[in-house]
Amino acid sequence: MSQIVCAGILAASSMSATASSPEAWDALYSSTKQACLQKSALKNPKVIEGPVLFAGDILYKIRGKWPQAHMQGKTGKVYCLHPYPSGEPEIVDAR
Protein backbone atom coordinates (compact mmCIF):
# COMPACT_ATOMS: atom_id res chain seq x y z
CA MET A 1 0.00 0.00 0.00
CA SER A 2 2.77 2.45 0.88
CA GLN A 3 4.42 1.74 -2.49
CA ILE A 4 1.24 2.78 -4.30
CA VAL A 5 1.04 6.01 -2.28
CA CYS A 6 4.72 6.76 -2.95
CA ALA A 7 4.27 6.06 -6.66
CA GLY A 8 1.28 8.41 -6.75
CA ILE A 9 3.21 11.19 -5.01
CA LEU A 10 6.16 10.77 -7.37
CA ALA A 11 3.91 10.80 -10.42
CA ALA A 12 2.13 13.93 -9.24
CA SER A 13 5.36 15.74 -8.42
CA SER A 14 6.88 14.92 -11.80
CA MET A 15 4.03 16.55 -13.73
CA SER A 16 4.99 19.95 -15.02
CA ALA A 17 2.72 22.85 -14.15
CA THR A 18 1.23 24.68 -17.07
CA ALA A 19 1.72 28.41 -16.96
CA SER A 20 0.29 31.13 -19.14
CA SER A 21 2.43 32.14 -22.08
CA PRO A 22 4.03 35.58 -22.28
CA GLU A 23 1.62 36.34 -25.12
CA ALA A 24 -1.36 35.53 -22.88
CA TRP A 25 -0.04 37.88 -20.18
CA ASP A 26 0.56 40.61 -22.78
CA ALA A 27 -3.02 40.21 -24.03
CA LEU A 28 -4.35 40.42 -20.46
CA TYR A 29 -2.29 43.54 -19.71
CA SER A 30 -3.38 45.15 -22.97
CA SER A 31 -7.09 44.50 -22.41
CA THR A 32 -7.06 45.63 -18.77
CA LYS A 33 -5.01 48.71 -19.65
CA GLN A 34 -7.46 49.74 -22.38
CA ALA A 35 -10.43 49.19 -20.07
CA CYS A 36 -8.78 51.32 -17.37
CA LEU A 37 -7.87 54.13 -19.77
CA GLN A 38 -11.45 54.25 -21.02
CA LYS A 39 -13.00 54.05 -17.54
CA SER A 40 -10.73 56.85 -16.23
CA ALA A 41 -12.74 59.44 -18.23
CA LEU A 42 -9.61 61.60 -18.42
CA LYS A 43 -8.66 63.35 -21.65
CA ASN A 44 -5.49 61.96 -23.27
CA PRO A 45 -5.00 59.34 -20.54
CA LYS A 46 -1.64 57.59 -20.22
CA VAL A 47 -0.51 54.83 -17.88
CA ILE A 48 2.31 56.22 -15.75
CA GLU A 49 2.74 53.20 -13.44
CA GLY A 50 1.83 49.58 -13.78
CA PRO A 51 0.78 47.02 -14.39
CA VAL A 52 1.10 45.89 -10.77
CA LEU A 53 -0.17 42.34 -10.46
CA PHE A 54 -2.07 41.21 -7.37
CA ALA A 55 -3.88 37.92 -6.77
CA GLY A 56 -6.91 38.53 -8.96
CA ASP A 57 -6.36 42.25 -9.68
CA ILE A 58 -4.14 44.47 -11.81
CA LEU A 59 -3.38 48.05 -10.75
CA TYR A 60 -2.51 50.99 -13.02
CA LYS A 61 -1.82 54.65 -12.25
CA ILE A 62 -3.13 56.91 -15.00
CA ARG A 63 -2.54 60.59 -15.78
CA GLY A 64 -4.56 62.84 -18.05
CA LYS A 65 -6.55 66.08 -18.20
CA TRP A 66 -9.78 66.46 -16.25
CA PRO A 67 -12.64 66.76 -18.76
CA GLN A 68 -14.85 69.01 -16.63
CA ALA A 69 -14.91 72.67 -17.72
CA HIS A 70 -14.47 73.97 -14.18
CA MET A 71 -11.18 72.03 -13.90
CA GLN A 72 -9.77 74.24 -16.68
CA GLY A 73 -7.67 71.47 -18.24
CA LYS A 74 -5.76 70.63 -15.07
CA THR A 75 -3.83 67.39 -14.93
CA GLY A 76 -5.34 64.61 -12.88
CA LYS A 77 -4.13 61.22 -11.68
CA VAL A 78 -6.24 58.20 -10.87
CA TYR A 79 -5.68 54.61 -9.84
CA CYS A 80 -7.45 51.82 -11.67
CA LEU A 81 -7.93 48.44 -10.04
CA HIS A 82 -9.05 45.88 -12.59
CA PRO A 83 -10.12 42.39 -11.50
CA TYR A 84 -8.93 39.72 -13.89
CA PRO A 85 -9.52 37.67 -15.95
CA SER A 86 -12.83 39.50 -16.12
CA GLY A 87 -14.63 42.20 -14.19
CA GLU A 88 -15.23 45.91 -14.19
CA PRO A 89 -12.37 48.28 -13.40
CA GLU A 90 -12.69 50.59 -10.41
CA ILE A 91 -11.30 54.13 -10.55
CA VAL A 92 -10.23 56.24 -7.56
CA ASP A 93 -8.59 59.65 -7.43
CA ALA A 94 -4.84 59.52 -6.78
CA ARG A 95 -4.40 62.50 -4.51
N, CA and C of each residue as an Amber inpcrd file, in Angstrom:
protein
   285
   0.8200000  -1.2000000   0.0000000   0.0000000   0.0000000   0.0000000
   0.8610000   1.2590000   0.0000000   1.9140000   1.2580000   0.8160000
   2.7720000   2.4490000   0.8780000   3.4970000   2.6760000  -0.4400000
   3.7700000   1.5960000  -1.1850000   4.4160000   1.7440000  -2.4870000
   3.4900000   2.4370000  -3.4810000   2.2130000   2.1520000  -3.4010000
   1.2360000   2.7810000  -4.2960000   1.1380000   4.2680000  -3.9830000
   1.1120000   4.6060000  -2.6890000   1.0440000   6.0080000  -2.2800000
   2.2950000   6.7500000  -2.7370000   3.4590000   6.1290000  -2.5260000
   4.7220000   6.7600000  -2.9520000   4.7620000   6.9450000  -4.4660000
   4.2970000   5.9520000  -5.2040000   4.2720000   6.0600000  -6.6620000
   3.3460000   7.1870000  -7.1020000   2.2120000   7.3330000  -6.4280000
   1.2790000   8.4140000  -6.7490000   1.8720000   9.7780000  -6.4740000
   2.5660000   9.9120000  -5.3610000   3.2090000  11.1890000  -5.0110000
   4.2910000  11.5230000  -6.0250000   5.1110000  10.5250000  -6.3800000
   6.1650000  10.7720000  -7.3720000   5.5970000  11.1520000  -8.7280000
   4.5320000  10.4820000  -9.1240000   3.9130000  10.7990000 -10.4150000
   3.3460000  12.2050000 -10.4120000   2.7110000  12.5900000  -9.3150000
   2.1300000  13.9280000  -9.2370000   3.2020000  15.0010000  -9.2030000
   4.3040000  14.7320000  -8.5200000   5.3570000  15.7410000  -8.4200000
   6.1530000  15.8760000  -9.7110000   6.1260000  14.8470000 -10.5440000
   6.8830000  14.9230000 -11.7970000   6.1230000  15.6230000 -12.9090000
   4.8090000  15.8490000 -12.7110000   4.0320000  16.5520000 -13.7310000
   4.4340000  18.0200000 -13.7440000   4.6230000  18.5430000 -14.9320000
   4.9880000  19.9490000 -15.0200000   3.7270000  20.8060000 -14.9450000
   3.8430000  21.9170000 -14.2570000   2.7220000  22.8480000 -14.1480000
   2.6210000  23.6320000 -15.4490000   1.4110000  23.8870000 -15.8640000
   1.2320000  24.6750000 -17.0720000   1.0260000  26.1300000 -16.6750000
   1.8060000  26.9870000 -17.2480000   1.7190000  28.4130000 -16.9590000
   1.2500000  29.1390000 -18.2090000   0.7240000  30.3230000 -18.0070000
   0.2920000  31.1340000 -19.1430000   1.5080000  31.5870000 -19.9320000
   1.3370000  31.7060000 -21.2180000   2.4270000  32.1400000 -22.0760000
   2.6320000  33.6490000 -21.9250000   3.8040000  34.1330000 -22.2990000
   4.0350000  35.5820000 -22.2820000   3.0180000  36.3350000 -23.1470000
   2.6090000  35.7070000 -24.2420000   1.6210000  36.3410000 -25.1180000
   0.2700000  36.4830000 -24.4160000  -0.0920000  35.4730000 -23.6240000
  -1.3590000  35.5320000 -22.8780000  -1.3150000  36.6430000 -21.8340000
  -0.1680000  36.7900000 -21.1540000  -0.0360000  37.8830000 -20.1780000
  -0.0890000  39.2300000 -20.8800000   0.5900000  39.3550000 -22.0190000
   0.5590000  40.6090000 -22.7810000  -0.8660000  40.9670000 -23.1970000
  -1.6250000  39.9710000 -23.6310000  -3.0160000  40.2090000 -24.0300000
  -3.8540000  40.6540000 -22.8300000  -3.6270000  40.0300000 -21.6740000
  -4.3460000  40.4170000 -20.4570000  -4.0010000  41.8520000 -20.0670000
  -2.7110000  42.1740000 -20.0590000  -2.2920000  43.5390000 -19.7130000
  -2.8640000  44.5590000 -20.6870000  -2.8560000  44.2310000 -21.9630000
  -3.3790000  45.1470000 -22.9700000  -4.8710000  45.3980000 -22.7790000
  -5.6340000  44.3330000 -22.5610000  -7.0870000  44.5040000 -22.4110000
  -7.4450000  45.2380000 -21.1220000  -6.7550000  44.9320000 -20.0260000
  -7.0610000  45.6280000 -18.7680000  -6.6040000  47.0860000 -18.8280000
  -5.4900000  47.3350000 -19.4880000  -5.0070000  48.7110000 -19.6490000
  -6.0100000  49.5460000 -20.4380000  -6.4940000  49.0070000 -21.5600000
  -7.4560000  49.7440000 -22.3780000  -8.7540000  50.0040000 -21.6190000
  -9.2120000  49.0100000 -20.8650000 -10.4310000  49.1900000 -20.0710000
 -10.2380000  50.2700000 -19.0210000  -9.0680000  50.3090000 -18.3970000
  -8.7790000  51.3160000 -17.3740000  -8.6650000  52.7140000 -17.9820000
  -7.9990000  52.8210000 -19.1190000  -7.8730000  54.1250000 -19.7710000
  -9.2460000  54.6790000 -20.1310000 -10.1000000  53.8280000 -20.6410000
 -11.4500000  54.2520000 -21.0170000 -12.2680000  54.6280000 -19.7860000
 -12.2010000  53.8170000 -18.7480000 -12.9970000  54.0470000 -17.5450000
 -12.5200000  55.2860000 -16.7770000 -11.2710000  55.6970000 -16.9640000
 -10.7280000  56.8450000 -16.2250000 -11.4670000  58.1340000 -16.5440000
 -12.0230000  58.2560000 -17.7420000 -12.7400000  59.4400000 -18.2290000
 -11.8420000  60.6690000 -18.3480000 -10.5270000  60.4850000 -18.2350000
  -9.6050000  61.6020000 -18.4190000  -9.3690000  61.8190000 -19.9140000
  -9.0430000  63.0630000 -20.2700000  -8.6630000  63.3540000 -21.6530000
  -7.1910000  63.0040000 -21.8300000  -6.8630000  62.3840000 -22.9510000
  -5.4930000  61.9650000 -23.2670000  -4.8610000  61.1570000 -22.1330000
  -5.5370000  60.1160000 -21.6600000  -5.0000000  59.3400000 -20.5400000
  -3.7900000  58.5160000 -20.9420000  -2.8430000  58.3940000 -20.0090000
  -1.6410000  57.5870000 -20.2160000  -1.3450000  56.8380000 -18.9190000
  -0.9460000  55.5940000 -19.0420000  -0.5150000  54.8340000 -17.8790000
   0.8670000  55.3330000 -17.4800000   1.0100000  55.7360000 -16.2170000
   2.3080000  56.2160000 -15.7450000   2.9750000  55.2280000 -14.7820000
   2.1910000  54.2820000 -14.2590000   2.7400000  53.1990000 -13.4410000
   1.8940000  51.9570000 -13.6530000   2.5570000  50.8320000 -13.6580000
   1.8340000  49.5790000 -13.7850000   2.1810000  48.8880000 -15.0820000
   1.7260000  47.7140000 -15.2430000   0.7820000  47.0220000 -14.3870000
   1.4430000  46.4740000 -13.1240000   0.7090000  46.5330000 -12.0210000
   1.1000000  45.8920000 -10.7690000   0.1200000  44.7420000 -10.5740000
   0.6570000  43.5460000 -10.5020000  -0.1680000  42.3440000 -10.4600000
  -0.3970000  41.9070000  -9.0180000  -1.6630000  41.7640000  -8.6550000
  -2.0740000  41.2090000  -7.3730000  -2.7900000  39.8930000  -7.6490000
  -3.1280000  39.1690000  -6.6130000  -3.8780000  37.9190000  -6.7710000
  -5.3030000  38.2660000  -7.1800000  -5.5690000  38.2600000  -8.4710000
  -6.9150000  38.5330000  -8.9640000  -7.1690000  39.9610000  -9.4010000
  -6.1920000  40.8480000  -9.2800000  -6.3610000  42.2500000  -9.6800000
  -5.0870000  42.7750000 -10.3270000  -5.2620000  43.7540000 -11.2000000
  -4.1420000  44.4720000 -11.8060000  -4.3610000  45.9510000 -11.5270000
  -3.2990000  46.6340000 -11.1120000  -3.3770000  48.0520000 -10.7530000
  -2.5790000  48.8880000 -11.7470000  -3.1780000  50.0070000 -12.1680000
  -2.5070000  50.9920000 -13.0180000  -2.6810000  52.3760000 -12.3960000
  -1.6850000  53.2320000 -12.5880000  -1.8210000  54.6510000 -12.2510000
  -1.8580000  55.3940000 -13.5770000  -2.8670000  56.2460000 -13.7230000
  -3.1340000  56.9060000 -14.9980000  -3.1190000  58.4140000 -14.8060000
  -2.5610000  59.1180000 -15.7920000  -2.5420000  60.5880000 -15.7790000
  -3.2050000  61.0980000 -17.0450000  -3.9180000  62.2050000 -16.9080000
  -4.5630000  62.8440000 -18.0500000  -5.1480000  64.1760000 -17.6110000
  -5.9070000  64.7900000 -18.4890000  -6.5520000  66.0790000 -18.1990000
  -7.9790000  65.8340000 -17.7420000  -8.3980000  66.5510000 -16.7080000
  -9.7780000  66.4560000 -16.2510000 -10.6980000  67.0120000 -17.3320000
 -11.7720000  66.3150000 -17.6750000 -12.6420000  66.7600000 -18.7630000
 -13.6320000  67.8560000 -18.3660000 -13.8620000  68.0410000 -17.0720000
 -14.8500000  69.0140000 -16.6260000 -14.3590000  70.4480000 -16.8990000
 -15.2680000  71.2910000 -17.3660000 -14.9130000  72.6700000 -17.7180000
 -14.3490000  73.4320000 -16.5200000 -14.9280000  73.2240000 -15.3530000
 -14.4710000  73.9650000 -14.1750000 -13.0540000  73.5710000 -13.7330000
 -12.5460000  72.4550000 -14.2360000 -11.1790000  72.0280000 -13.8960000
 -10.1440000  72.7290000 -14.7780000 -10.6070000  73.4140000 -15.8150000
  -9.7690000  74.2430000 -16.6850000  -8.5490000  73.5060000 -17.2290000
  -8.7460000  72.2410000 -17.6160000  -7.6730000  71.4730000 -18.2440000
  -6.5570000  71.0400000 -17.3210000  -6.7970000  71.0520000 -16.0110000
  -5.7570000  70.6350000 -15.0730000  -5.4810000  69.1400000 -15.2100000
  -4.2400000  68.7860000 -14.8920000  -3.8310000  67.3910000 -14.9330000
  -4.3740000  66.6560000 -13.7180000  -4.8530000  65.4510000 -13.9610000
  -5.3380000  64.6100000 -12.8760000  -4.6830000  63.2480000 -12.9220000
  -4.6660000  62.5810000 -11.7810000  -4.1340000  61.2230000 -11.6840000
  -5.1650000  60.3610000 -10.9740000  -5.3280000  59.1540000 -11.4790000
  -6.2450000  58.1960000 -10.8740000  -5.5620000  56.8320000 -10.8080000
  -6.0600000  56.0110000  -9.8850000  -5.6830000  54.6070000  -9.8420000
  -6.8190000  53.7960000 -10.4280000  -6.4580000  52.7450000 -11.1210000
  -7.4460000  51.8220000 -11.6690000  -7.1120000  50.4240000 -11.1770000
  -8.0680000  49.8190000 -10.4910000  -7.9280000  48.4420000 -10.0420000
  -8.8610000  47.5940000 -10.8910000  -8.2680000  46.6960000 -11.6510000
  -9.0460000  45.8800000 -12.5920000  -8.9760000  44.4160000 -12.1730000
 -10.1190000  43.8280000 -11.7900000 -10.1190000  42.3940000 -11.5010000
  -9.8990000  41.5990000 -12.7950000  -9.1370000  40.5410000 -12.7140000
  -8.9280000  39.7180000 -13.8950000  -9.2340000  38.2790000 -13.5810000
  -9.5620000  37.4570000 -14.5060000  -9.5180000  37.6650000 -15.9460000
 -10.6930000  38.4700000 -16.4780000 -11.7060000  38.6810000 -15.6620000
 -12.8280000  39.5000000 -16.1150000 -13.2800000  40.3650000 -14.9380000
 -14.1300000  41.3060000 -15.2290000 -14.6280000  42.1990000 -14.1900000
 -14.5560000  43.6410000 -14.6260000 -15.2020000  44.4920000 -13.8750000
 -15.2260000  45.9120000 -14.1870000 -14.1390000  46.6460000 -13.4260000
 -13.3850000  47.5090000 -14.0990000 -12.3660000  48.2760000 -13.4020000
 -12.9810000  49.2950000 -12.4510000 -12.2790000  49.5840000 -11.3870000
 -12.6940000  50.5860000 -10.4070000 -11.6660000  51.7170000 -10.4170000
 -12.1670000  52.9500000 -10.4820000 -11.3050000  54.1330000 -10.5500000
 -11.4170000  54.9200000  -9.2480000 -10.2550000  55.3420000  -8.7150000
 -10.2310000  56.2410000  -7.5550000  -9.2160000  57.3340000  -7.8170000
  -9.4820000  58.5070000  -7.2960000  -8.5900000  59.6550000  -7.4340000
  -7.2760000  59.3650000  -6.7250000  -6.1680000  59.7070000  -7.3640000
  -4.8350000  59.5240000  -6.7750000  -4.3470000  60.8600000  -6.2480000
  -4.7600000  61.1890000  -5.0920000  -4.3960000  62.4980000  -4.5080000
  -3.0200000  62.5230000  -3.9760000
